[in-house]
Structure formats: structure tokens, C-alpha cells
């Protein structure tokens, strides 16, 4: 959705397609990194445990990590696996935003209701909620907002590097 190049990242109707850490150099300037999903996938417990270990190590050891985009299916009520992952990011001090996906798969009011339910659930344990975006790969909804956010983050990084 972000690059406008279909087929760049592997997608499937079955969860668990991404099994490695994939790096994509964008505009010869910054990297977009695709990590395996931490939620539902039809894989063995050993594979799931290995992914979790790999993801945790990647997130905790990447000094140049500027922001994690946590993809959350907007069609679903708050899932414990999502909430637990967000808590882990918070405890690790990893900056993140939430990207609610698949908004084209249901009515706008249903998407808004599900997003608000998710945010309300997070408010039970979070003092301040991170930014969030509502997106659709098919309709390209939210694309401009996400790209503007990425530009904002990259600009802040350039300014920080310029002052170093």
C-alpha cells in the first residue's frame, strides 16, 4: 500500500506468510522492515516461539529503529495477542503507532466502532494512547496520512542527526 508496488511484500489469505525479516530500501533513503506476524498463523508452536524470539531480539537491539507500525485488523474486537504485543513494546520503550487495516472490508461506522472499542480497551492500562491510523490497502485509505507521518519521523531524524 505505501510504495504503490503490488507484490513487493508477500501477502496471503492465510496468516503466517512472512516468516523472515524482510528489508525494503525506500527511495535510497530509509528502510521499511517487514517482520513476521505475532498473532494467529497456522504454524507449529516451535515456529511461533522462534518468531517471537526473533521479533523481540530485533526490536530490542535495533539502535536505529525509529518507529514500529503495528498492524491490527479493524474487523476484529480487541485481541489479547495485539494488546500484549503493544504492552511489550511499551515496556521495551519502542516507539510505535497502530495501523488499523482492512477498513474496506466493512462499513465505515463498524470500523470506527471497532477502533474506538480497541482504544477504550487500551485506555484501561495506558495513560496516553499512541497515534493510530485507519487504512485500506484496496481503497488506499489512510495512505497519505501514514506517508505524512513517515515523512515527519524522517525529518525529525534528519534534524537530530544534523544537531549531533
CNS distance restraints for C-alpha pairs under 8 A (distance, minus, plus):
assign (resid   1 and name CA) (resid   5 and name CA) 7.32 0.50 0.50
assign (resid   1 and name CA) (resid   6 and name CA) 7.47 0.50 0.50
assign (resid   1 and name CA) (resid 137 and name CA) 5.09 0.50 0.50
assign (resid   1 and name CA) (resid 138 and name CA) 7.92 0.50 0.50
assign (resid   1 and name CA) (resid 140 and name CA) 6.52 0.50 0.50
assign (resid   1 and name CA) (resid 143 and name CA) 6.96 0.50 0.50
assign (resid   2 and name CA) (resid 143 and name CA) 6.22 0.50 0.50
assign (resid   2 and name CA) (resid 146 and name CA) 7.95 0.50 0.50
assign (resid   2 and name CA) (resid 147 and name CA) 7.04 0.50 0.50
assign (resid   7 and name CA) (resid  11 and name CA) 7.78 0.50 0.50
assign (resid   9 and name CA) (resid  34 and name CA) 7.86 0.50 0.50
assign (resid  10 and name CA) (resid  17 and name CA) 6.58 0.50 0.50
assign (resid  10 and name CA) (resid  18 and name CA) 6.60 0.50 0.50
assign (resid  11 and name CA) (resid  17 and name CA) 6.33 0.50 0.50
assign (resid  11 and name CA) (resid  18 and name CA) 7.73 0.50 0.50
assign (resid  12 and name CA) (resid  17 and name CA) 6.23 0.50 0.50
assign (resid  14 and name CA) (resid  41 and name CA) 7.31 0.50 0.50
assign (resid  14 and name CA) (resid  42 and name CA) 7.88 0.50 0.50
assign (resid  15 and name CA) (resid  37 and name CA) 7.79 0.50 0.50
assign (resid  15 and name CA) (resid  40 and name CA) 6.45 0.50 0.50
assign (resid  15 and name CA) (resid  41 and name CA) 4.69 0.50 0.50
assign (resid  15 and name CA) (resid  42 and name CA) 6.95 0.50 0.50
assign (resid  16 and name CA) (resid  36 and name CA) 6.98 0.50 0.50
assign (resid  16 and name CA) (resid  37 and name CA) 6.47 0.50 0.50
assign (resid  16 and name CA) (resid  40 and name CA) 7.52 0.50 0.50
assign (resid  16 and name CA) (resid  41 and name CA) 4.73 0.50 0.50
assign (resid  16 and name CA) (resid  42 and name CA) 6.73 0.50 0.50
assign (resid  16 and name CA) (resid  43 and name CA) 7.27 0.50 0.50
assign (resid  17 and name CA) (resid  36 and name CA) 7.77 0.50 0.50
assign (resid  18 and name CA) (resid  34 and name CA) 7.72 0.50 0.50
assign (resid  18 and name CA) (resid  35 and name CA) 6.91 0.50 0.50
assign (resid  18 and name CA) (resid  36 and name CA) 4.89 0.50 0.50
assign (resid  18 and name CA) (resid  37 and name CA) 7.08 0.50 0.50
assign (resid  19 and name CA) (resid  35 and name CA) 7.63 0.50 0.50
assign (resid  19 and name CA) (resid  36 and name CA) 5.19 0.50 0.50
assign (resid  19 and name CA) (resid  51 and name CA) 7.48 0.50 0.50
assign (resid  20 and name CA) (resid  35 and name CA) 6.62 0.50 0.50
assign (resid  20 and name CA) (resid  36 and name CA) 6.18 0.50 0.50
assign (resid  21 and name CA) (resid  33 and name CA) 6.85 0.50 0.50
assign (resid  21 and name CA) (resid  34 and name CA) 5.82 0.50 0.50
assign (resid  21 and name CA) (resid  35 and name CA) 4.91 0.50 0.50
assign (resid  21 and name CA) (resid  36 and name CA) 6.75 0.50 0.50
assign (resid  22 and name CA) (resid  33 and name CA) 5.60 0.50 0.50
assign (resid  22 and name CA) (resid  34 and name CA) 5.09 0.50 0.50
assign (resid  22 and name CA) (resid  35 and name CA) 6.67 0.50 0.50
assign (resid  23 and name CA) (resid  31 and name CA) 6.35 0.50 0.50
assign (resid  23 and name CA) (resid  32 and name CA) 6.00 0.50 0.50
assign (resid  23 and name CA) (resid  33 and name CA) 4.56 0.50 0.50
assign (resid  23 and name CA) (resid  34 and name CA) 6.51 0.50 0.50
assign (resid  24 and name CA) (resid  31 and name CA) 5.45 0.50 0.50
assign (resid  24 and name CA) (resid  32 and name CA) 5.14 0.50 0.50
assign (resid  24 and name CA) (resid  33 and name CA) 6.14 0.50 0.50
assign (resid  25 and name CA) (resid  29 and name CA) 6.94 0.50 0.50
assign (resid  25 and name CA) (resid  30 and name CA) 5.83 0.50 0.50
assign (resid  25 and name CA) (resid  31 and name CA) 4.60 0.50 0.50
assign (resid  25 and name CA) (resid  32 and name CA) 6.49 0.50 0.50
assign (resid  26 and name CA) (resid  30 and name CA) 5.40 0.50 0.50
assign (resid  26 and name CA) (resid  31 and name CA) 5.75 0.50 0.50
assign (resid  26 and name CA) (resid  32 and name CA) 6.86 0.50 0.50
assign (resid  35 and name CA) (resid  55 and name CA) 6.97 0.50 0.50
assign (resid  36 and name CA) (resid  51 and name CA) 6.71 0.50 0.50
assign (resid  36 and name CA) (resid  55 and name CA) 7.53 0.50 0.50
assign (resid  37 and name CA) (resid  41 and name CA) 7.89 0.50 0.50
assign (resid  38 and name CA) (resid  48 and name CA) 7.57 0.50 0.50
assign (resid  38 and name CA) (resid  51 and name CA) 7.38 0.50 0.50
assign (resid  38 and name CA) (resid  52 and name CA) 6.62 0.50 0.50
assign (resid  38 and name CA) (resid  81 and name CA) 7.50 0.50 0.50
assign (resid  38 and name CA) (resid  85 and name CA) 7.88 0.50 0.50
assign (resid  39 and name CA) (resid  81 and name CA) 6.01 0.50 0.50
assign (resid  39 and name CA) (resid  82 and name CA) 7.29 0.50 0.50
assign (resid  43 and name CA) (resid  47 and name CA) 6.21 0.50 0.50
assign (resid  43 and name CA) (resid  48 and name CA) 6.62 0.50 0.50
assign (resid  44 and name CA) (resid  48 and name CA) 6.29 0.50 0.50
assign (resid  45 and name CA) (resid  49 and name CA) 6.02 0.50 0.50
assign (resid  46 and name CA) (resid  50 and name CA) 6.10 0.50 0.50
assign (resid  47 and name CA) (resid  51 and name CA) 6.14 0.50 0.50
assign (resid  48 and name CA) (resid  52 and name CA) 6.20 0.50 0.50
assign (resid  49 and name CA) (resid  53 and name CA) 6.21 0.50 0.50
assign (resid  50 and name CA) (resid  54 and name CA) 6.09 0.50 0.50
assign (resid  51 and name CA) (resid  55 and name CA) 5.97 0.50 0.50
assign (resid  52 and name CA) (resid  56 and name CA) 6.03 0.50 0.50
assign (resid  53 and name CA) (resid  57 and name CA) 6.11 0.50 0.50
assign (resid  54 and name CA) (resid  58 and name CA) 6.08 0.50 0.50
assign (resid  55 and name CA) (resid  59 and name CA) 6.08 0.50 0.50
assign (resid  56 and name CA) (resid  60 and name CA) 6.03 0.50 0.50
assign (resid  57 and name CA) (resid  61 and name CA) 5.94 0.50 0.50
assign (resid  58 and name CA) (resid  62 and name CA) 5.98 0.50 0.50
assign (resid  59 and name CA) (resid  65 and name CA) 7.60 0.50 0.50
assign (resid  59 and name CA) (resid  94 and name CA) 7.26 0.50 0.50
assign (resid  60 and name CA) (resid  92 and name CA) 6.96 0.50 0.50
assign (resid  60 and name CA) (resid  94 and name CA) 7.76 0.50 0.50
assign (resid  66 and name CA) (resid  95 and name CA) 6.78 0.50 0.50
assign (resid  66 and name CA) (resid 153 and name CA) 7.45 0.50 0.50
assign (resid  67 and name CA) (resid  94 and name CA) 7.22 0.50 0.50
assign (resid  67 and name CA) (resid  95 and name CA) 5.02 0.50 0.50
assign (resid  67 and name CA) (resid  96 and name CA) 5.03 0.50 0.50
assign (resid  67 and name CA) (resid  97 and name CA) 7.28 0.50 0.50
assign (resid  68 and name CA) (resid  94 and name CA) 7.43 0.50 0.50
assign (resid  68 and name CA) (resid  95 and name CA) 6.26 0.50 0.50
assign (resid  68 and name CA) (resid  96 and name CA) 4.40 0.50 0.50
assign (resid  68 and name CA) (resid  97 and name CA) 6.37 0.50 0.50
assign (resid  69 and name CA) (resid  96 and name CA) 5.76 0.50 0.50
assign (resid  69 and name CA) (resid  97 and name CA) 5.20 0.50 0.50
assign (resid  69 and name CA) (resid  98 and name CA) 5.84 0.50 0.50
assign (resid  69 and name CA) (resid  99 and name CA) 6.34 0.50 0.50
assign (resid  70 and name CA) (resid  96 and name CA) 6.95 0.50 0.50
assign (resid  70 and name CA) (resid  97 and name CA) 6.24 0.50 0.50
assign (resid  70 and name CA) (resid  98 and name CA) 4.88 0.50 0.50
assign (resid  70 and name CA) (resid  99 and name CA) 5.82 0.50 0.50
assign (resid  71 and name CA) (resid  98 and name CA) 6.20 0.50 0.50
assign (resid  71 and name CA) (resid  99 and name CA) 4.83 0.50 0.50
assign (resid  71 and name CA) (resid 100 and name CA) 5.94 0.50 0.50
assign (resid  71 and name CA) (resid 101 and name CA) 6.43 0.50 0.50
assign (resid  72 and name CA) (resid  82 and name CA) 7.25 0.50 0.50
assign (resid  72 and name CA) (resid  98 and name CA) 6.96 0.50 0.50
assign (resid  72 and name CA) (resid  99 and name CA) 5.96 0.50 0.50
assign (resid  72 and name CA) (resid 100 and name CA) 4.74 0.50 0.50
assign (resid  72 and name CA) (resid 101 and name CA) 5.90 0.50 0.50
assign (resid  73 and name CA) (resid 100 and name CA) 5.65 0.50 0.50
assign (resid  73 and name CA) (resid 101 and name CA) 5.04 0.50 0.50
assign (resid  73 and name CA) (resid 102 and name CA) 6.28 0.50 0.50
assign (resid  74 and name CA) (resid 100 and name CA) 5.04 0.50 0.50
assign (resid  74 and name CA) (resid 101 and name CA) 5.48 0.50 0.50
assign (resid  74 and name CA) (resid 102 and name CA) 6.11 0.50 0.50
assign (resid  74 and name CA) (resid 103 and name CA) 6.10 0.50 0.50
assign (resid  74 and name CA) (resid 111 and name CA) 5.90 0.50 0.50
assign (resid  74 and name CA) (resid 114 and name CA) 6.26 0.50 0.50
assign (resid  74 and name CA) (resid 115 and name CA) 6.43 0.50 0.50
assign (resid  74 and name CA) (resid 134 and name CA) 7.88 0.50 0.50
assign (resid  75 and name CA) (resid 102 and name CA) 7.14 0.50 0.50
assign (resid  75 and name CA) (resid 103 and name CA) 7.36 0.50 0.50
assign (resid  75 and name CA) (resid 105 and name CA) 7.51 0.50 0.50
assign (resid  75 and name CA) (resid 106 and name CA) 7.15 0.50 0.50
assign (resid  75 and name CA) (resid 110 and name CA) 7.88 0.50 0.50
assign (resid  75 and name CA) (resid 111 and name CA) 6.55 0.50 0.50
assign (resid  75 and name CA) (resid 114 and name CA) 6.79 0.50 0.50
assign (resid  76 and name CA) (resid 114 and name CA) 6.87 0.50 0.50
assign (resid  77 and name CA) (resid 114 and name CA) 6.07 0.50 0.50
assign (resid  77 and name CA) (resid 117 and name CA) 7.15 0.50 0.50
assign (resid  77 and name CA) (resid 118 and name CA) 6.76 0.50 0.50
assign (resid  78 and name CA) (resid  82 and name CA) 7.26 0.50 0.50
assign (resid  78 and name CA) (resid  83 and name CA) 7.26 0.50 0.50
assign (resid  78 and name CA) (resid 114 and name CA) 7.94 0.50 0.50
assign (resid  78 and name CA) (resid 117 and name CA) 7.20 0.50 0.50
assign (resid  78 and name CA) (resid 118 and name CA) 5.11 0.50 0.50
assign (resid  78 and name CA) (resid 121 and name CA) 7.26 0.50 0.50
assign (resid  79 and name CA) (resid  83 and name CA) 6.39 0.50 0.50
assign (resid  80 and name CA) (resid  84 and name CA) 5.88 0.50 0.50
assign (resid  81 and name CA) (resid  85 and name CA) 6.13 0.50 0.50
assign (resid  82 and name CA) (resid  86 and name CA) 6.26 0.50 0.50
assign (resid  83 and name CA) (resid  87 and name CA) 6.24 0.50 0.50
assign (resid  83 and name CA) (resid 122 and name CA) 7.32 0.50 0.50
assign (resid  84 and name CA) (resid  88 and name CA) 6.19 0.50 0.50
assign (resid  85 and name CA) (resid  89 and name CA) 6.31 0.50 0.50
assign (resid  86 and name CA) (resid  90 and name CA) 6.21 0.50 0.50
assign (resid  87 and name CA) (resid  91 and name CA) 6.10 0.50 0.50
assign (resid  88 and name CA) (resid  92 and name CA) 6.12 0.50 0.50
assign (resid  89 and name CA) (resid  93 and name CA) 6.07 0.50 0.50
assign (resid  89 and name CA) (resid  94 and name CA) 5.14 0.50 0.50
assign (resid  89 and name CA) (resid  95 and name CA) 7.35 0.50 0.50
assign (resid  89 and name CA) (resid  96 and name CA) 7.51 0.50 0.50
assign (resid  90 and name CA) (resid  94 and name CA) 6.11 0.50 0.50
assign (resid  90 and name CA) (resid  95 and name CA) 7.56 0.50 0.50
assign (resid  96 and name CA) (resid 130 and name CA) 7.00 0.50 0.50
assign (resid  97 and name CA) (resid 130 and name CA) 5.69 0.50 0.50
assign (resid  97 and name CA) (resid 131 and name CA) 5.20 0.50 0.50
assign (resid  97 and name CA) (resid 132 and name CA) 5.53 0.50 0.50
assign (resid  97 and name CA) (resid 133 and name CA) 7.85 0.50 0.50
assign (resid  98 and name CA) (resid 130 and name CA) 7.21 0.50 0.50
assign (resid  98 and name CA) (resid 131 and name CA) 6.49 0.50 0.50
assign (resid  98 and name CA) (resid 132 and name CA) 4.55 0.50 0.50
assign (resid  98 and name CA) (resid 133 and name CA) 6.34 0.50 0.50
assign (resid  99 and name CA) (resid 132 and name CA) 5.67 0.50 0.50
assign (resid  99 and name CA) (resid 133 and name CA) 4.81 0.50 0.50
assign (resid  99 and name CA) (resid 134 and name CA) 5.90 0.50 0.50
assign (resid  99 and name CA) (resid 135 and name CA) 6.79 0.50 0.50
assign (resid 100 and name CA) (resid 115 and name CA) 7.40 0.50 0.50
assign (resid 100 and name CA) (resid 132 and name CA) 7.35 0.50 0.50
assign (resid 100 and name CA) (resid 133 and name CA) 6.02 0.50 0.50
assign (resid 100 and name CA) (resid 134 and name CA) 4.70 0.50 0.50
assign (resid 100 and name CA) (resid 135 and name CA) 5.93 0.50 0.50
assign (resid 101 and name CA) (resid 134 and name CA) 6.22 0.50 0.50
assign (resid 101 and name CA) (resid 135 and name CA) 4.95 0.50 0.50
assign (resid 101 and name CA) (resid 136 and name CA) 5.65 0.50 0.50
assign (resid 101 and name CA) (resid 137 and name CA) 7.63 0.50 0.50
assign (resid 102 and name CA) (resid 135 and name CA) 6.42 0.50 0.50
assign (resid 102 and name CA) (resid 136 and name CA) 4.88 0.50 0.50
assign (resid 102 and name CA) (resid 137 and name CA) 6.96 0.50 0.50
assign (resid 103 and name CA) (resid 107 and name CA) 7.67 0.50 0.50
assign (resid 103 and name CA) (resid 108 and name CA) 7.10 0.50 0.50
assign (resid 103 and name CA) (resid 111 and name CA) 6.01 0.50 0.50
assign (resid 103 and name CA) (resid 134 and name CA) 6.71 0.50 0.50
assign (resid 103 and name CA) (resid 135 and name CA) 5.83 0.50 0.50
assign (resid 103 and name CA) (resid 136 and name CA) 5.20 0.50 0.50
assign (resid 103 and name CA) (resid 141 and name CA) 7.96 0.50 0.50
assign (resid 104 and name CA) (resid 108 and name CA) 7.85 0.50 0.50
assign (resid 104 and name CA) (resid 136 and name CA) 5.64 0.50 0.50
assign (resid 104 and name CA) (resid 138 and name CA) 7.06 0.50 0.50
assign (resid 104 and name CA) (resid 139 and name CA) 6.66 0.50 0.50
assign (resid 106 and name CA) (resid 110 and name CA) 6.48 0.50 0.50
assign (resid 106 and name CA) (resid 111 and name CA) 6.65 0.50 0.50
assign (resid 107 and name CA) (resid 111 and name CA) 6.31 0.50 0.50
assign (resid 108 and name CA) (resid 112 and name CA) 6.11 0.50 0.50
assign (resid 109 and name CA) (resid 113 and name CA) 6.06 0.50 0.50
assign (resid 110 and name CA) (resid 114 and name CA) 6.16 0.50 0.50
assign (resid 111 and name CA) (resid 115 and name CA) 6.12 0.50 0.50
assign (resid 112 and name CA) (resid 116 and name CA) 6.08 0.50 0.50
assign (resid 113 and name CA) (resid 117 and name CA) 6.13 0.50 0.50
assign (resid 114 and name CA) (resid 118 and name CA) 6.18 0.50 0.50
assign (resid 115 and name CA) (resid 119 and name CA) 6.16 0.50 0.50
assign (resid 116 and name CA) (resid 120 and name CA) 5.97 0.50 0.50
assign (resid 117 and name CA) (resid 121 and name CA) 6.19 0.50 0.50
assign (resid 118 and name CA) (resid 122 and name CA) 6.30 0.50 0.50
assign (resid 119 and name CA) (resid 123 and name CA) 6.12 0.50 0.50
assign (resid 119 and name CA) (resid 129 and name CA) 7.59 0.50 0.50
assign (resid 120 and name CA) (resid 124 and name CA) 6.77 0.50 0.50
assign (resid 121 and name CA) (resid 125 and name CA) 7.77 0.50 0.50
assign (resid 122 and name CA) (resid 126 and name CA) 5.86 0.50 0.50
assign (resid 122 and name CA) (resid 129 and name CA) 7.36 0.50 0.50
assign (resid 123 and name CA) (resid 127 and name CA) 6.61 0.50 0.50
assign (resid 123 and name CA) (resid 128 and name CA) 7.50 0.50 0.50
assign (resid 123 and name CA) (resid 129 and name CA) 6.97 0.50 0.50
assign (resid 133 and name CA) (resid 142 and name CA) 6.45 0.50 0.50
assign (resid 133 and name CA) (resid 145 and name CA) 7.44 0.50 0.50
assign (resid 133 and name CA) (resid 146 and name CA) 7.00 0.50 0.50
assign (resid 134 and name CA) (resid 141 and name CA) 7.28 0.50 0.50
assign (resid 134 and name CA) (resid 142 and name CA) 5.73 0.50 0.50
assign (resid 135 and name CA) (resid 140 and name CA) 6.81 0.50 0.50
assign (resid 135 and name CA) (resid 141 and name CA) 4.88 0.50 0.50
assign (resid 135 and name CA) (resid 142 and name CA) 4.50 0.50 0.50
assign (resid 135 and name CA) (resid 143 and name CA) 6.71 0.50 0.50
assign (resid 136 and name CA) (resid 140 and name CA) 5.16 0.50 0.50
assign (resid 136 and name CA) (resid 141 and name CA) 4.94 0.50 0.50
assign (resid 136 and name CA) (resid 142 and name CA) 6.85 0.50 0.50
assign (resid 136 and name CA) (resid 143 and name CA) 7.93 0.50 0.50
assign (resid 137 and name CA) (resid 141 and name CA) 7.04 0.50 0.50
assign (resid 142 and name CA) (resid 146 and name CA) 6.19 0.50 0.50
assign (resid 143 and name CA) (resid 147 and name CA) 6.11 0.50 0.50
assign (resid 144 and name CA) (resid 148 and name CA) 6.01 0.50 0.50
assign (resid 145 and name CA) (resid 149 and name CA) 6.22 0.50 0.50
assign (resid 146 and name CA) (resid 150 and name CA) 6.26 0.50 0.50
assign (resid 147 and name CA) (resid 151 and name CA) 6.18 0.50 0.50
assign (resid 148 and name CA) (resid 152 and name CA) 6.17 0.50 0.50
assign (resid 149 and name CA) (resid 153 and name CA) 6.24 0.50 0.50
assign (resid 150 and name CA) (resid 154 and name CA) 6.07 0.50 0.50
assign (resid 151 and name CA) (resid 155 and name CA) 5.98 0.50 0.50
assign (resid 152 and name CA) (resid 156 and name CA) 6.26 0.50 0.50
assign (resid 153 and name CA) (resid 157 and name CA) 6.28 0.50 0.50
assign (resid 154 and name CA) (resid 158 and name CA) 6.23 0.50 0.50
assign (resid 155 and name CA) (resid 159 and name CA) 6.22 0.50 0.50
assign (resid 156 and name CA) (resid 160 and name CA) 6.12 0.50 0.50
assign (resid 157 and name CA) (resid 161 and name CA) 6.08 0.50 0.50
assign (resid 158 and name CA) (resid 162 and name CA) 6.02 0.50 0.50
assign (resid 159 and name CA) (resid 163 and name CA) 6.30 0.50 0.50
assign (resid 160 and name CA) (resid 164 and name CA) 6.33 0.50 0.50
